[in-house]
């Protein structure tokens, strides 16, 4: 029986592809979290920062951002992206730092952040260890936000249905091969945050973003899902997991770039 790869291993070897295909969180996320924090230029820690797609939205909107990522390959891409972003953004230059670490063991000092974020990442955390650590590095009244985009993007009925079928087949194949490591349901994030007793005034909101994408990019998005990489490495075929069908539908429906609508759900609360 194959061993289920952990969160870092699942994305090993696809950092560049991940960075090119994955969606960019909308700037409204930084705006609402800044308003909630009460700090015009907050200090931010982005836990599970990946290739920096979630950290870069703070360019010109934060005083300092620490992008915390356990994967070496992801950190290398993030370092290049964030070095280029230091002079970007609408306001004062933001100081970016990329460092190794996890939400459970950040290696950061007490009370160093006004905002801690987890973008597409909290489902990989051990909440019993991660939430106390996040509360420790937040200043009193600081904001923790776990946010995720609904998957897949909204494009058109046929393409969306083909992607959902791909997801279902992939999930079933992962379970059959015991390749899926433990992970929390994203819809349960806010309940877990509030159950910790470390946070108050929890809420969930949705913001939206649009991007342009074509059939090739949609297939690339599918290939950057950790489960897809694990399945293909374990010998599964693209036919078996529905990827061939997804490619066919996307090519027919998107002969050129089309608008993709992404919905981001932000689960946020204030440190006691």
Number of C-alpha atoms within 10 A of each C-alpha: 6 8 10 18 17 14 20 17 13 21 22 16 13 16 20 15 14 23 20 15 18 17 20 18 24 18 17 13 21 21 14 13 22 22 11 16 17 13 15 12 18 21 24 27 29 27 30 29 29 29 28 25 20 26 32 29 22 29 25 20 25 25 19 21 25 20 28 27 26 19 22 15 18 24 23 18 18 29 18 13 17 25 15 12 20 19 15 18 16 10 13 15 18 23 19 24 17 22 20 17 17 18 27 17 12 20 14 16 10 13 14 16 26 26 29 25 27 24 22 18 20 24 20 18 20 14 19 12 12 18 22 18 19 28 24 19 21 26 19 15 18 27 28 30 26 24 25 22 20 14 13 20 20 16 19 15 9 14 25 18 16 20 24 16 17 23 21 14 17 22 18 14 19 21 13 10 17 14 21 22 15 13 13 14 10 19 13 11 21 18 12 14 24 18 11 14 12 16 22 17 10 17 14 15 11 14 16 15 18 16 14 13 17 18 22 16 17 23 19 17 18 22 20 23 17 20 24 24 19 22 22 13 10 13 8 17 13 18 12 14 23 19 23 14 18 26 21 14 18 24 17 13 17 18 11 13 13 15 15 18 17 23 19 21 20 25 24 26 23 25 22 15
